[in-house]
Amino acid sequence: MEALDRFSQYATDFEKTYKDDSWERLEPHFHKNVVYEVCNMPFHCRLSGREAVLNGIRKSLDGFDRRCQRTLQPPTVMKVEGNKVLINADVRYSRGGSEVTSTLWEVVTIEDGRILHLMDLYSPGDDQRYLRWIAASQGDLDASYV
């Protein structure tokens, strides 16, 4: 259960950082050689190293999440497999009377009490929904990490 506890602490601190922009809070959660991958989205990426991961997450939050209203649904699946935590949940963004929802699988590998690998995998078709929704927005949304 250690992996789930570590992930839960990270998730709690992530939400606090989302609200107050205190990024030093997240640093201890990541290995210095952490790898973060975002898959099956127009803003797919692979970031390596704690600084690159934190900078990439901040860029995406500033360019997209914080310009919308973000609603996280409770996970439909939260499972531990050894040192991996697998989460399946929906996230909804709304803005200007329209919204887009996606289903996300997040796979988190914990090693020595820190996140070594983080992967976000979106459901097929979410990429096209996001592209259409972003195109119909005010033109100022950028979910990219790099």
Rosetta constraint file for C-alpha pairs under 8 A:
AtomPair CA 1 CA 5 HARMONIC 6.30 0.50
AtomPair CA 1 CA 80 HARMONIC 7.40 0.50
AtomPair CA 2 CA 6 HARMONIC 6.12 0.50
AtomPair CA 2 CA 113 HARMONIC 7.84 0.50
AtomPair CA 3 CA 7 HARMONIC 6.14 0.50
AtomPair CA 3 CA 80 HARMONIC 7.25 0.50
AtomPair CA 3 CA 82 HARMONIC 7.81 0.50
AtomPair CA 3 CA 83 HARMONIC 5.62 0.50
AtomPair CA 3 CA 84 HARMONIC 6.64 0.50
AtomPair CA 3 CA 85 HARMONIC 6.55 0.50
AtomPair CA 3 CA 109 HARMONIC 7.94 0.50
AtomPair CA 3 CA 110 HARMONIC 5.92 0.50
AtomPair CA 3 CA 113 HARMONIC 7.40 0.50
AtomPair CA 4 CA 8 HARMONIC 6.01 0.50
AtomPair CA 4 CA 80 HARMONIC 6.67 0.50
AtomPair CA 4 CA 85 HARMONIC 6.19 0.50
AtomPair CA 5 CA 9 HARMONIC 6.25 0.50
AtomPair CA 6 CA 10 HARMONIC 6.29 0.50
AtomPair CA 6 CA 110 HARMONIC 7.70 0.50
AtomPair CA 6 CA 113 HARMONIC 6.54 0.50
AtomPair CA 6 CA 114 HARMONIC 7.30 0.50
AtomPair CA 7 CA 11 HARMONIC 6.07 0.50
AtomPair CA 7 CA 85 HARMONIC 7.41 0.50
AtomPair CA 7 CA 108 HARMONIC 7.62 0.50
AtomPair CA 7 CA 110 HARMONIC 7.98 0.50
AtomPair CA 7 CA 115 HARMONIC 7.97 0.50
AtomPair CA 8 CA 12 HARMONIC 6.15 0.50
AtomPair CA 9 CA 13 HARMONIC 6.20 0.50
AtomPair CA 10 CA 14 HARMONIC 5.92 0.50
AtomPair CA 10 CA 26 HARMONIC 7.16 0.50
AtomPair CA 10 CA 29 HARMONIC 6.21 0.50
AtomPair CA 11 CA 15 HARMONIC 6.34 0.50
AtomPair CA 12 CA 16 HARMONIC 6.45 0.50
AtomPair CA 13 CA 17 HARMONIC 6.11 0.50
AtomPair CA 13 CA 25 HARMONIC 6.74 0.50
AtomPair CA 13 CA 26 HARMONIC 6.57 0.50
AtomPair CA 14 CA 18 HARMONIC 6.05 0.50
AtomPair CA 14 CA 26 HARMONIC 6.75 0.50
AtomPair CA 15 CA 19 HARMONIC 6.41 0.50
AtomPair CA 16 CA 20 HARMONIC 6.21 0.50
AtomPair CA 16 CA 21 HARMONIC 7.86 0.50
AtomPair CA 16 CA 22 HARMONIC 7.93 0.50
AtomPair CA 17 CA 21 HARMONIC 4.76 0.50
AtomPair CA 17 CA 22 HARMONIC 5.15 0.50
AtomPair CA 17 CA 23 HARMONIC 6.09 0.50
AtomPair CA 17 CA 25 HARMONIC 7.17 0.50
AtomPair CA 17 CA 26 HARMONIC 7.63 0.50
AtomPair CA 18 CA 61 HARMONIC 7.79 0.50
AtomPair CA 23 CA 27 HARMONIC 7.00 0.50
AtomPair CA 23 CA 54 HARMONIC 7.61 0.50
AtomPair CA 24 CA 28 HARMONIC 7.90 0.50
AtomPair CA 26 CA 30 HARMONIC 7.34 0.50
AtomPair CA 26 CA 54 HARMONIC 7.98 0.50
AtomPair CA 27 CA 50 HARMONIC 7.24 0.50
AtomPair CA 27 CA 54 HARMONIC 7.75 0.50
AtomPair CA 28 CA 114 HARMONIC 7.38 0.50
AtomPair CA 29 CA 113 HARMONIC 7.83 0.50
AtomPair CA 29 CA 114 HARMONIC 5.11 0.50
AtomPair CA 29 CA 115 HARMONIC 6.00 0.50
AtomPair CA 30 CA 34 HARMONIC 6.13 0.50
AtomPair CA 30 CA 50 HARMONIC 6.25 0.50
AtomPair CA 30 CA 114 HARMONIC 5.12 0.50
AtomPair CA 30 CA 115 HARMONIC 4.68 0.50
AtomPair CA 30 CA 116 HARMONIC 6.44 0.50
AtomPair CA 31 CA 49 HARMONIC 7.82 0.50
AtomPair CA 31 CA 50 HARMONIC 6.58 0.50
AtomPair CA 31 CA 114 HARMONIC 5.60 0.50
AtomPair CA 31 CA 115 HARMONIC 5.81 0.50
AtomPair CA 31 CA 116 HARMONIC 5.43 0.50
AtomPair CA 32 CA 49 HARMONIC 5.57 0.50
AtomPair CA 32 CA 50 HARMONIC 4.90 0.50
AtomPair CA 32 CA 51 HARMONIC 7.92 0.50
AtomPair CA 33 CA 48 HARMONIC 6.44 0.50
AtomPair CA 33 CA 49 HARMONIC 4.48 0.50
AtomPair CA 33 CA 50 HARMONIC 6.20 0.50
AtomPair CA 33 CA 116 HARMONIC 6.89 0.50
AtomPair CA 34 CA 48 HARMONIC 5.88 0.50
AtomPair CA 34 CA 49 HARMONIC 5.04 0.50
AtomPair CA 34 CA 50 HARMONIC 5.71 0.50
AtomPair CA 34 CA 53 HARMONIC 7.53 0.50
AtomPair CA 34 CA 115 HARMONIC 6.62 0.50
AtomPair CA 34 CA 116 HARMONIC 4.52 0.50
AtomPair CA 34 CA 117 HARMONIC 5.53 0.50
AtomPair CA 34 CA 118 HARMONIC 7.75 0.50
AtomPair CA 35 CA 46 HARMONIC 6.95 0.50
AtomPair CA 35 CA 47 HARMONIC 5.62 0.50
AtomPair CA 35 CA 48 HARMONIC 4.51 0.50
AtomPair CA 35 CA 49 HARMONIC 6.27 0.50
AtomPair CA 35 CA 50 HARMONIC 7.94 0.50
AtomPair CA 35 CA 53 HARMONIC 7.32 0.50
AtomPair CA 35 CA 116 HARMONIC 6.43 0.50
AtomPair CA 35 CA 117 HARMONIC 4.85 0.50
AtomPair CA 35 CA 118 HARMONIC 6.32 0.50
AtomPair CA 36 CA 45 HARMONIC 7.88 0.50
AtomPair CA 36 CA 46 HARMONIC 5.65 0.50
AtomPair CA 36 CA 47 HARMONIC 5.13 0.50
AtomPair CA 36 CA 48 HARMONIC 6.54 0.50
AtomPair CA 36 CA 53 HARMONIC 6.38 0.50
AtomPair CA 36 CA 117 HARMONIC 5.86 0.50
AtomPair CA 36 CA 118 HARMONIC 4.69 0.50
AtomPair CA 36 CA 119 HARMONIC 5.69 0.50
AtomPair CA 37 CA 44 HARMONIC 7.27 0.50
AtomPair CA 37 CA 45 HARMONIC 5.59 0.50
AtomPair CA 37 CA 46 HARMONIC 4.40 0.50
AtomPair CA 37 CA 47 HARMONIC 6.42 0.50
AtomPair CA 37 CA 118 HARMONIC 6.32 0.50
AtomPair CA 37 CA 119 HARMONIC 4.65 0.50
AtomPair CA 37 CA 120 HARMONIC 6.24 0.50
AtomPair CA 38 CA 43 HARMONIC 7.41 0.50
AtomPair CA 38 CA 44 HARMONIC 4.77 0.50
AtomPair CA 38 CA 45 HARMONIC 5.26 0.50
AtomPair CA 38 CA 46 HARMONIC 6.60 0.50
AtomPair CA 38 CA 119 HARMONIC 5.86 0.50
AtomPair CA 38 CA 120 HARMONIC 4.79 0.50
AtomPair CA 38 CA 121 HARMONIC 6.19 0.50
AtomPair CA 39 CA 44 HARMONIC 5.07 0.50
AtomPair CA 39 CA 45 HARMONIC 6.99 0.50
AtomPair CA 39 CA 119 HARMONIC 7.50 0.50
AtomPair CA 39 CA 120 HARMONIC 6.07 0.50
AtomPair CA 39 CA 121 HARMONIC 4.86 0.50
AtomPair CA 39 CA 122 HARMONIC 6.42 0.50
AtomPair CA 40 CA 44 HARMONIC 6.36 0.50
AtomPair CA 40 CA 121 HARMONIC 6.25 0.50
AtomPair CA 40 CA 122 HARMONIC 5.59 0.50
AtomPair CA 40 CA 123 HARMONIC 7.26 0.50
AtomPair CA 40 CA 124 HARMONIC 7.02 0.50
AtomPair CA 40 CA 126 HARMONIC 7.82 0.50
AtomPair CA 40 CA 127 HARMONIC 6.43 0.50
AtomPair CA 41 CA 122 HARMONIC 6.82 0.50
AtomPair CA 41 CA 126 HARMONIC 7.06 0.50
AtomPair CA 41 CA 127 HARMONIC 4.58 0.50
AtomPair CA 42 CA 127 HARMONIC 5.93 0.50
AtomPair CA 42 CA 131 HARMONIC 7.35 0.50
AtomPair CA 43 CA 143 HARMONIC 6.26 0.50
AtomPair CA 43 CA 144 HARMONIC 4.72 0.50
AtomPair CA 43 CA 145 HARMONIC 6.91 0.50
AtomPair CA 44 CA 144 HARMONIC 7.55 0.50
AtomPair CA 45 CA 145 HARMONIC 6.99 0.50
AtomPair CA 45 CA 146 HARMONIC 7.66 0.50
AtomPair CA 47 CA 52 HARMONIC 6.04 0.50
AtomPair CA 47 CA 53 HARMONIC 5.65 0.50
AtomPair CA 47 CA 56 HARMONIC 7.57 0.50
AtomPair CA 48 CA 52 HARMONIC 6.13 0.50
AtomPair CA 48 CA 53 HARMONIC 6.49 0.50
AtomPair CA 49 CA 53 HARMONIC 6.16 0.50
AtomPair CA 50 CA 54 HARMONIC 6.12 0.50
AtomPair CA 51 CA 55 HARMONIC 6.00 0.50
AtomPair CA 52 CA 56 HARMONIC 5.90 0.50
AtomPair CA 53 CA 57 HARMONIC 6.13 0.50
AtomPair CA 54 CA 58 HARMONIC 6.12 0.50
AtomPair CA 55 CA 59 HARMONIC 6.12 0.50
AtomPair CA 55 CA 145 HARMONIC 7.83 0.50
AtomPair CA 56 CA 60 HARMONIC 6.25 0.50
AtomPair CA 56 CA 144 HARMONIC 7.83 0.50
AtomPair CA 56 CA 145 HARMONIC 4.26 0.50
AtomPair CA 56 CA 146 HARMONIC 5.89 0.50
AtomPair CA 57 CA 61 HARMONIC 6.13 0.50
AtomPair CA 57 CA 145 HARMONIC 6.15 0.50
AtomPair CA 58 CA 62 HARMONIC 6.03 0.50
AtomPair CA 58 CA 145 HARMONIC 7.91 0.50
AtomPair CA 59 CA 63 HARMONIC 6.00 0.50
AtomPair CA 59 CA 143 HARMONIC 7.73 0.50
AtomPair CA 59 CA 144 HARMONIC 7.16 0.50
AtomPair CA 59 CA 145 HARMONIC 5.72 0.50
AtomPair CA 59 CA 146 HARMONIC 7.47 0.50
AtomPair CA 60 CA 64 HARMONIC 5.79 0.50
AtomPair CA 60 CA 65 HARMONIC 7.05 0.50
AtomPair CA 60 CA 142 HARMONIC 6.89 0.50
AtomPair CA 60 CA 143 HARMONIC 4.65 0.50
AtomPair CA 60 CA 144 HARMONIC 5.36 0.50
AtomPair CA 60 CA 145 HARMONIC 5.12 0.50
AtomPair CA 61 CA 65 HARMONIC 4.68 0.50
AtomPair CA 61 CA 66 HARMONIC 5.72 0.50
AtomPair CA 61 CA 143 HARMONIC 7.18 0.50
AtomPair CA 62 CA 66 HARMONIC 5.51 0.50
AtomPair CA 62 CA 67 HARMONIC 7.22 0.50
AtomPair CA 63 CA 67 HARMONIC 6.83 0.50
AtomPair CA 63 CA 140 HARMONIC 7.71 0.50
AtomPair CA 63 CA 141 HARMONIC 5.67 0.50
AtomPair CA 63 CA 142 HARMONIC 4.71 0.50
AtomPair CA 63 CA 143 HARMONIC 5.65 0.50
AtomPair CA 63 CA 144 HARMONIC 7.62 0.50
AtomPair CA 64 CA 68 HARMONIC 6.69 0.50
AtomPair CA 64 CA 141 HARMONIC 5.16 0.50
AtomPair CA 64 CA 142 HARMONIC 5.34 0.50
AtomPair CA 64 CA 143 HARMONIC 4.86 0.50
AtomPair CA 65 CA 69 HARMONIC 7.15 0.50
AtomPair CA 65 CA 70 HARMONIC 6.36 0.50
AtomPair CA 65 CA 93 HARMONIC 7.55 0.50
AtomPair CA 65 CA 143 HARMONIC 7.58 0.50
AtomPair CA 66 CA 70 HARMONIC 7.81 0.50
AtomPair CA 67 CA 95 HARMONIC 7.94 0.50
AtomPair CA 67 CA 141 HARMONIC 7.25 0.50
AtomPair CA 68 CA 93 HARMONIC 5.95 0.50
AtomPair CA 68 CA 94 HARMONIC 5.67 0.50
AtomPair CA 68 CA 95 HARMONIC 5.29 0.50
AtomPair CA 69 CA 93 HARMONIC 5.46 0.50
AtomPair CA 69 CA 94 HARMONIC 5.15 0.50
AtomPair CA 69 CA 95 HARMONIC 6.37 0.50
AtomPair CA 70 CA 91 HARMONIC 7.10 0.50
AtomPair CA 70 CA 92 HARMONIC 5.79 0.50
AtomPair CA 70 CA 93 HARMONIC 4.68 0.50
AtomPair CA 70 CA 94 HARMONIC 6.74 0.50
AtomPair CA 71 CA 91 HARMONIC 5.74 0.50
AtomPair CA 71 CA 92 HARMONIC 5.06 0.50
AtomPair CA 71 CA 93 HARMONIC 6.37 0.50
AtomPair CA 72 CA 89 HARMONIC 7.62 0.50
AtomPair CA 72 CA 90 HARMONIC 6.35 0.50
AtomPair CA 72 CA 91 HARMONIC 4.66 0.50
AtomPair CA 72 CA 92 HARMONIC 6.51 0.50
AtomPair CA 73 CA 89 HARMONIC 6.13 0.50
AtomPair CA 73 CA 90 HARMONIC 5.36 0.50
AtomPair CA 73 CA 91 HARMONIC 6.02 0.50
AtomPair CA 73 CA 92 HARMONIC 7.99 0.50
AtomPair CA 74 CA 89 HARMONIC 6.33 0.50
AtomPair CA 74 CA 90 HARMONIC 7.65 0.50
AtomPair CA 75 CA 87 HARMONIC 6.36 0.50
AtomPair CA 75 CA 88 HARMONIC 5.45 0.50
AtomPair CA 75 CA 89 HARMONIC 4.31 0.50
AtomPair CA 75 CA 90 HARMONIC 7.33 0.50
AtomPair CA 76 CA 87 HARMONIC 7.62 0.50
AtomPair CA 76 CA 88 HARMONIC 5.63 0.50
AtomPair CA 76 CA 89 HARMONIC 5.64 0.50
AtomPair CA 77 CA 86 HARMONIC 7.37 0.50
AtomPair CA 77 CA 87 HARMONIC 5.38 0.50
AtomPair CA 77 CA 88 HARMONIC 4.97 0.50
AtomPair CA 77 CA 89 HARMONIC 7.15 0.50
AtomPair CA 78 CA 85 HARMONIC 7.10 0.50
AtomPair CA 78 CA 86 HARMONIC 5.66 0.50
AtomPair CA 78 CA 87 HARMONIC 4.56 0.50
AtomPair CA 78 CA 88 HARMONIC 6.68 0.50
AtomPair CA 79 CA 85 HARMONIC 5.77 0.50
AtomPair CA 79 CA 86 HARMONIC 5.13 0.50
AtomPair CA 79 CA 87 HARMONIC 6.55 0.50
AtomPair CA 80 CA 84 HARMONIC 5.71 0.50
AtomPair CA 80 CA 85 HARMONIC 4.61 0.50
AtomPair CA 80 CA 86 HARMONIC 6.28 0.50
AtomPair CA 81 CA 85 HARMONIC 6.39 0.50
AtomPair CA 81 CA 86 HARMONIC 7.76 0.50
AtomPair CA 83 CA 109 HARMONIC 5.77 0.50
AtomPair CA 83 CA 110 HARMONIC 5.37 0.50
AtomPair CA 83 CA 111 HARMONIC 6.89 0.50
AtomPair CA 84 CA 107 HARMONIC 6.71 0.50
AtomPair CA 84 CA 108 HARMONIC 5.44 0.50
AtomPair CA 84 CA 109 HARMONIC 4.45 0.50
AtomPair CA 84 CA 110 HARMONIC 6.21 0.50
AtomPair CA 85 CA 106 HARMONIC 7.92 0.50
AtomPair CA 85 CA 107 HARMONIC 5.74 0.50
AtomPair CA 85 CA 108 HARMONIC 5.11 0.50
AtomPair CA 85 CA 109 HARMONIC 6.54 0.50
AtomPair CA 85 CA 110 HARMONIC 7.98 0.50
AtomPair CA 86 CA 105 HARMONIC 6.98 0.50
AtomPair CA 86 CA 106 HARMONIC 5.77 0.50
AtomPair CA 86 CA 107 HARMONIC 4.67 0.50
AtomPair CA 86 CA 108 HARMONIC 6.55 0.50
AtomPair CA 87 CA 104 HARMONIC 7.92 0.50
AtomPair CA 87 CA 105 HARMONIC 5.59 0.50
AtomPair CA 87 CA 106 HARMONIC 5.12 0.50
AtomPair CA 87 CA 107 HARMONIC 6.55 0.50
AtomPair CA 88 CA 103 HARMONIC 7.14 0.50
AtomPair CA 88 CA 104 HARMONIC 5.65 0.50
AtomPair CA 88 CA 105 HARMONIC 4.52 0.50
AtomPair CA 88 CA 106 HARMONIC 6.45 0.50
AtomPair CA 89 CA 103 HARMONIC 5.77 0.50
AtomPair CA 89 CA 104 HARMONIC 5.50 0.50
AtomPair CA 89 CA 105 HARMONIC 6.75 0.50
AtomPair CA 90 CA 101 HARMONIC 6.79 0.50
AtomPair CA 90 CA 102 HARMONIC 5.58 0.50
AtomPair CA 90 CA 103 HARMONIC 4.39 0.50
AtomPair CA 90 CA 104 HARMONIC 6.00 0.50
AtomPair CA 91 CA 101 HARMONIC 5.68 0.50
AtomPair CA 91 CA 102 HARMONIC 5.62 0.50
AtomPair CA 91 CA 103 HARMONIC 6.54 0.50
AtomPair CA 91 CA 104 HARMONIC 7.46 0.50
AtomPair CA 92 CA 99 HARMONIC 6.83 0.50
AtomPair CA 92 CA 100 HARMONIC 5.69 0.50
AtomPair CA 92 CA 101 HARMONIC 4.25 0.50
AtomPair CA 92 CA 102 HARMONIC 6.57 0.50
AtomPair CA 93 CA 99 HARMONIC 5.44 0.50
AtomPair CA 93 CA 100 HARMONIC 5.43 0.50
AtomPair CA 93 CA 101 HARMONIC 6.40 0.50
AtomPair CA 94 CA 98 HARMONIC 5.59 0.50
AtomPair CA 94 CA 99 HARMONIC 4.03 0.50
AtomPair CA 94 CA 100 HARMONIC 6.50 0.50
AtomPair CA 95 CA 99 HARMONIC 6.28 0.50
AtomPair CA 99 CA 133 HARMONIC 7.60 0.50
AtomPair CA 100 CA 129 HARMONIC 7.09 0.50
AtomPair CA 100 CA 130 HARMONIC 6.83 0.50
AtomPair CA 100 CA 133 HARMONIC 6.74 0.50
AtomPair CA 101 CA 126 HARMONIC 7.94 0.50
AtomPair CA 102 CA 122 HARMONIC 6.99 0.50
AtomPair CA 102 CA 123 HARMONIC 7.01 0.50
AtomPair CA 102 CA 126 HARMONIC 5.81 0.50
AtomPair CA 103 CA 122 HARMONIC 5.91 0.50
AtomPair CA 103 CA 123 HARMONIC 5.66 0.50
AtomPair CA 103 CA 126 HARMONIC 7.71 0.50
AtomPair CA 104 CA 120 HARMONIC 6.57 0.50
AtomPair CA 104 CA 121 HARMONIC 5.75 0.50
AtomPair CA 104 CA 122 HARMONIC 4.63 0.50
AtomPair CA 104 CA 123 HARMONIC 6.42 0.50
AtomPair CA 105 CA 120 HARMONIC 5.82 0.50
AtomPair CA 105 CA 121 HARMONIC 5.07 0.50
AtomPair CA 105 CA 122 HARMONIC 6.27 0.50
AtomPair CA 105 CA 123 HARMONIC 7.93 0.50
AtomPair CA 106 CA 118 HARMONIC 7.20 0.50
AtomPair CA 106 CA 119 HARMONIC 5.60 0.50
AtomPair CA 106 CA 120 HARMONIC 4.58 0.50
AtomPair CA 106 CA 121 HARMONIC 6.26 0.50
AtomPair CA 107 CA 117 HARMONIC 7.94 0.50
AtomPair CA 107 CA 118 HARMONIC 5.89 0.50
AtomPair CA 107 CA 119 HARMONIC 5.16 0.50
AtomPair CA 107 CA 120 HARMONIC 6.62 0.50
AtomPair CA 108 CA 115 HARMONIC 6.76 0.50
AtomPair CA 108 CA 116 HARMONIC 7.72 0.50
AtomPair CA 108 CA 117 HARMONIC 5.80 0.50
AtomPair CA 108 CA 118 HARMONIC 4.63 0.50
AtomPair CA 108 CA 119 HARMONIC 6.47 0.50
AtomPair CA 109 CA 115 HARMONIC 5.82 0.50
AtomPair CA 109 CA 116 HARMONIC 5.62 0.50
AtomPair CA 109 CA 117 HARMONIC 5.02 0.50
AtomPair CA 109 CA 118 HARMONIC 6.45 0.50
AtomPair CA 110 CA 114 HARMONIC 5.30 0.50
AtomPair CA 110 CA 115 HARMONIC 4.55 0.50
AtomPair CA 110 CA 116 HARMONIC 5.62 0.50
AtomPair CA 110 CA 117 HARMONIC 7.25 0.50
AtomPair CA 111 CA 115 HARMONIC 6.32 0.50
AtomPair CA 111 CA 116 HARMONIC 6.00 0.50
AtomPair CA 122 CA 126 HARMONIC 6.55 0.50
AtomPair CA 122 CA 127 HARMONIC 7.88 0.50
AtomPair CA 125 CA 129 HARMONIC 6.48 0.50
AtomPair CA 126 CA 130 HARMONIC 6.09 0.50
AtomPair CA 127 CA 131 HARMONIC 6.23 0.50
AtomPair CA 128 CA 132 HARMONIC 6.21 0.50
AtomPair CA 129 CA 133 HARMONIC 6.08 0.50
AtomPair CA 130 CA 134 HARMONIC 5.89 0.50
AtomPair CA 131 CA 135 HARMONIC 6.03 0.50
AtomPair CA 132 CA 136 HARMONIC 6.23 0.50
AtomPair CA 133 CA 137 HARMONIC 6.28 0.50
AtomPair CA 134 CA 138 HARMONIC 7.96 0.50
AtomPair CA 134 CA 139 HARMONIC 6.98 0.50
AtomPair CA 134 CA 141 HARMONIC 6.46 0.50
AtomPair CA 135 CA 139 HARMONIC 6.59 0.50
AtomPair CA 137 CA 141 HARMONIC 7.46 0.50
